[in-house]
Amino acid sequence: MNEMNNYIKSHEISEMHPSEIANILRGMDDDTFSKAIKKVPKELVGDVALALPDRYFDDVVENFSVDELSKAVSELESDDQLEFMQELEDVDEAMASQVFETLDEDDKKEIEQLQKYDENEAGAYMQLEVFTAHADEIVQDVIKRFARLRKENELENIQNLFIVGNHHKLLYTVGLDDLLIFDFSKTLQENIEASSDSFEPIKAKDRDDIKDVVELFKQYDLSVLPIVNEKGVLLGRITSDDIYDIINEHATEQMYNLAGVDDEAEEDEDILKAGRKRAYWLGINLLTAIAASLVIGLFEDTINSMVALAVLMPIVASMGGNAGTQTLTVVVRQLALGEISQGDALRSIKKEVAISLMNGFLFAIVMGVIAYIWFDMPMLGVVIGLSMIINLLMAGFFGTMIPLALKWLKIDPAIGSTVILTTVTDVVGFFSFLGLAKIILL
């Protein structure tokens, strides 16, 4: 308890940002955490819970009653309400149902509206709280209404005014900085028509893929994006903080996939679940290692007749594997960032093959000289040099082609790429090195 009091003083908690409180809580042991989380004001509990890593959510839930959790949910914005309820349902479905039933009708309707969307659709990430005005409203009236709503904490993080027409159809998007230089005595429509600036909204539809929405934020450097339905009716907005979370989640997912682990399993505290997911890819890797070993077995007599081959053989495979991983990482990341389109795939292949070939020649010379000095066999240096060139060339080619092919098949380019590439570089490396040795040296 003393540790908690050193970190958080009751009169300061309400002034702290939820992420600051979450950072402090992360450094506490279980007993201290339980005492400290109860000191967090109920209106901040929801934000703090979402700012903590997923594994802490159970601990948060255990320390609050249904009514307290309901209060925490009601203080959140609609998109965060959905996220909180989804996590609560994963932890305790019965409690999630009880909390939902205690919410007011407006909150229930908003959560149910957002639940209709799939997790890859833009609508699943939007906030339903938006600041709107009709085109025929006087600017002065709009500003007064905004000031009143802001004082009452009905609005948060407002950067734009969305101007709607009949049936709530989105017509314009006006930044608050532009709104302040409008003629306050005229209508919004009159100001827009008199302005030389364009207020045509950049928008997305609620059923659009969230990845396309992320690209819009990047392309236009947006802080907020209005979301409309098929008829152009304004439904909500997506803010940049949600986009940052999506980008981070996608980047994490790709890193895990490249390593052959499952991102959802790794975030779970269930050791058996994470272990099973890892074992799946390790099993595949075992099969590929056996395939490489079978290639080595084809040249058993060649290896027995020259021990130097066994010494140098892993170097060729290792260099090919590392070169391929470099290429693979670059291409997967560029695909994720949208820097490689279908039209310039050939350019990427040429570039990566050229780089790999250049490094192949460089390290072929280095390793050839080392092999010659090491074993006093000039032709052994030629063999490992040629094999190095072949394997690095294949590493560059397949390191590019594998993720491009997976992307074309509409599969995440990171999934399985490393395992496939390792198989290629091992098989090609062993086969080229031992095959050349059998032809040239024996």
N, C-alpha and C positions, 0 to 999 in steps of 0.2 A: 504493500500500500504506500510505503514511503517513496518507492521508486515512481509510482504513479503520480504522487503529489509533486515530485520534483519536475516531472515532465509537463503535467497539466494542472493548472489552477482553475478552480470552478468558474471564477469570474472572467477568465480569459477564453474559455472554450468557444463560446458563441461568436467570438471575434475571429476565430481561426478558420482558415479555408479547410473544407473537408479532406482534401489531399494531404494537408499538413497533419491533421489528426490521424489519418490513416498511416502516415509514415511513422508517427510516434507509436501507434498501436502495434505495428509490425515488429518493433523491437522488444516487445514484452513477452514474458512467459505466460502460460495458460491462465494461471491464477490471477496475475496482475491484469491481464487482458480483460478477464470477466468483470473485474472491479472497475476498470477504466472505461469500458464501453458503456457501462450503465450511467456514467457521469456525462456522456455526450448528450446534448439537448435533443429531444425527440425529433425536432424539425430538421436536424442534421444527420440523424442515424441512417436514413436511406442513402444519402450522398456518400457518407463515410463507408457504408457497407459495399457500395458499388466501386469505391476507390480502392478497397482492399483486394488482394489476390483472391481468387475464387475459393481457395481452401479455407479462408477465414469465415466464409458466409455461414457455415454451420454454427460456429462459435457465436456469431452475432445473433442468430435466430434463437439459440438456446437461452440467451440472457434477456429476452423480451417477451411480453405477453402478446396475445392476438391483437388486443386494442392498441398496444404501443406500436406494433408493427404496422397496423392500419394507419395510425397517425403518421408514421414515417413515410408510408407509401403516398399518402394524400399530399405531402409536402413536395413530392417530386414532380418534374415535368412529365408529360405523357409518355415520351419514349423511354425515359428512365423508369417510369412506373411499370411498363411492360417488361423491361429487363429484370427489375427487382422481382416481379411476380413469377417470371420464368425460372429464375434461380431459386426462389423459395419453393416452387413446385418440385424442382429437382431434389431439394433437401427434404421437404416434408409436404407431400401432396395434400394431406388432410388439413394441415395448418394453412396452406396456401388457399384452400377452399374457404376456410373460416375467415381469413383476412379479407378475401375478395368480397364475401357477403357483408362485411361490416363497412365497406367503402360506400361513399355516396353514389347516387345514380349516375352523375356526370362522369366520375372517375371510372365506373364500371363500363359505361358506354364507350369511353375512349380506349380503354384496354381491350375490349372486345373488338373494336374497330381495327386496332393495330394487329390483333391476333389473326386476322383474316389473311394476312400476307405471309408468303414464304420468306425464309430468312435471307434469300438472295434478292428479294425485291425491295425497291426503294421505299415503298410504303411502310415496311417493317422498321425503318430507322427514323421516320419523321416525327417531329413534334406537332401536335395539333394546335398548340397555342401560337397564334399569329396575330400581328397587329395589322388590321385592314381598315380601309376607308373607301367610300364610294367616290367615283370620279366627280360627281356634282357637289361634293362637300366643300365648304369654305375652309381654307388652310388653317385659319385661326381656330376654328372649332376642332379641327383634327388635332392640333397641337395641345389644346386644353384637355381634350379627352385622353391623349397619350400621357400627359403629366399626371392626370388623376389616376389612371390605371397603374402607372409606375409607382406612385406614392402608396397605393394600396397593395403593392407587390403582386399585382395580377399579371404583370409582364416582366420578363427577364431577358437579358442578352439581345436586345432589339437593335438591329443595325439598319433595317430597311422597313419602309412602309409598302405594303402590297395594296395596290389600288384595284378594286373590282368593279364590275358593271352588273348588269342584270343577271340573276341566278348565280351570283357570287363567282362569275367567271373572271379570271385574272387578266387584267388589261396592261398594267404597268408595275414596275418596281422602282421605287424612289428611295435613295439613301437619305438618312436623316440629315446629313450635311447639306444635301441639295434642298431638302424640305425647308431648312432654315433660311435660305435665300430666295424662296418663293415670295410672291406678293401675298401677304396674309389676308388681304381683303377679297381676293379672288378665289375661284374654285380651283381644285386640283387640275381639272381638265383644261381650264383656261391657262394656267401656268405652264402646263406641259406643252400645249399648242404654241405658246409664245416662246418657249425655250428652244435653243439650237441643239441642245443635247438630246440623245435618244434614251428613252426610258423603257424600251422594249425589253421584256423580262427574259432572262436566261432561265429556263425551267426544265423540269423532268417530270415524267409521268409516274404514277404510283406503282405501276407494274414493270417499270424499267429495271434492268439488272443493276444492282448496287455498284458493280464494277464500272459501269458506264457513268454513273453519277460521280464516282471518285475521279474519273478522267475529266469530267466537266469542271470539278473543283480545281484540278491541276491546270487545265487549259486556260481557264479564265481567272485564276487566282481568287476564288470566291471565299467569302466568309459565311454565306448562307445561300440556300437554293430553294425556291418555292417548288412544291410538289402539287401537280394537278391530276385530275382523272382524264379519261378519254375525251370528255366533253369540254375540257379546259377549266373546270371548276376547281378553285383553290381548296386543297385539302389540308395542307400543313407545310412544314419547312424542314430541311435538314441543315444542321449547323456544322461548322468546321471541326468542332471538338469530336463529334461522332465520326467524321471522316478520318481524323487522326487515329482514332481507335481502330477503325476498319483497316487502315493501312498497316498499323502495327500488328494487328491480328493476322493479316495476310502474309506479312513478312515473316512472322514467327512460324506460321504454318509451313511456309516454303522452306525455312531453315530446318524444321523438324523433318519434313518430307525428304529433303536431300540427305539427311542423316539416317533415314529409314525408321523414324519414330512417329507416333501419332500425337498430334498436338492436344487433342481433347483428353487422351489417356494420360499424358504427362502432367496435365493440370489437375487431374484427379488424384486424390490421396490413396486410392486403391492400388496397392503394390501389384496384386495379381493381374489387374486389368492392364496396367502399364507393361508388366512383364510379358503378358501374352502378345501384346501388340509388337513389342520389340522382338520377341521370339519368332514371330511371323517373318519379319525381314531377315533375321539372322538365319532362319531355315532356308530362305531363298538364296542368301549369300553362301551358305554351305554347299548348296547344289552347284552354284557357279564355281566355287573353289574346287569341287570335285571335277567339274568339266575341265578346268585348267590343269588339274593334276593328271587327267587322262591324256592330255596333250603331251605332258612331260613323259608319261609312260610310253608313248610311241617312240621316244628317243632314248630309252633306257640304256641300250647298248652304246649309243654315242656318248652319253654322260659317263658311263663306266670306263670308257676308253680314255677320257680326258677329264680329270678332276677339276680343272680350271673352269670348265663350263658350269659346274654346279655352284662354284663360287661367284661367278659373274652373272648368272642367269637372273637372280632376283633384282639386280640393278636395272636391267632392261624393263622388266615389268613395273617396277616401282616408278621409274621415270615416266613411263607411259601413263600410269595411273594418275600421277600428280599433274601432268600436263593436261590430261583429259578433264580432271576435276576443275582446273583453272578455267578451261574453256566452258565447261558445263555451267559453272557458277555464274560466269559473265552472261552467257546466253539466257539462262533461266531468269536472271534478274532483269535483263533488258526486255524480255518478253513480258514480265510482270509490270514493268514501267511503261509498256506500250511503245518502246523504242525500236522494235522490230516488227514490221508489217509483212503481209504476205508478199508484197511487191519487192521488198529488199532482202528477202531471205537469202538469195544467192550471194548478195554482197557480204552478208555475215559469214556465210560458209567460206567464201574466198579469203576474207580477212583472217578468220581463225585458222584455216589451213596454212596460210602463208606464215603466220606467226609460229605455228607449231613446226613447220618445215624449217624455218630459220633457226629455231632453237634446236631442232633435230640435228642439223649440220654442225652447229656450234658444239653441242655435247657429244656428238659422234667423234669429232676431232679430239676433244678432251679425254673421253673414255677410251678411245682407240690408243692414244699415247700412253695412258695409264696401264691398260692391259698389256701393251707391248713391253713396257718397262717392268711391270709386275711379274709377268711370266716369260719374258724374253722370247715372245712369239709374235713376229710382225703380222702374220695373217690372222691371228686371234684378234688383234686390234682392228683389222679390217672387218671381220665378222661382227663384232659387237658394235662397231660404228655404223655399218649398214643396217643392222637390226634396230639400233637406236633411231635412225632416220625413219625407217618404216613404221615403227611403233608410235613415235610422236606424230607422224603424219596421220595415222589412223586415229590417234587420240583427238587431234584437232578436228578431223572430219566427223567422227561419231559424237564427239562432245557437243558439236553444233547440231547434227542431224537428229539425234535422239530427242532432245526437248522440242525441236521444231516439228518432228513427226507426232509427238504426243499432243502438242498444241493443235495440230491439224485434226487429230482424232478427238479433239475437245476433252482431253485429259490434262489435269494439272501437270505441266512439264517437269515439276520437281519430283513427282511420285515415281519411284522406281528407276529414275535416270541414273543414279549413282551405281546401283547394282548392275544394270545393263552395261554401263560404260566400263566398270571394273572387269566384267567378264570379257569384254572385247579386248581391252588393253592387255590383260593377262594372257589370253589365248594367242593373240597376235604376237605379243612379246616373246612368249616361250617358243611358239612355232617358228617365227622368223629367225630367232637366235639359234635354236637347235637345228633347224632345217639348213640354215646357211653353214653352220659348223659341220654338219654331216657332208655337205656338198664340197666345201672348200678345204676343210682341215683333214678329213678322213678319206 
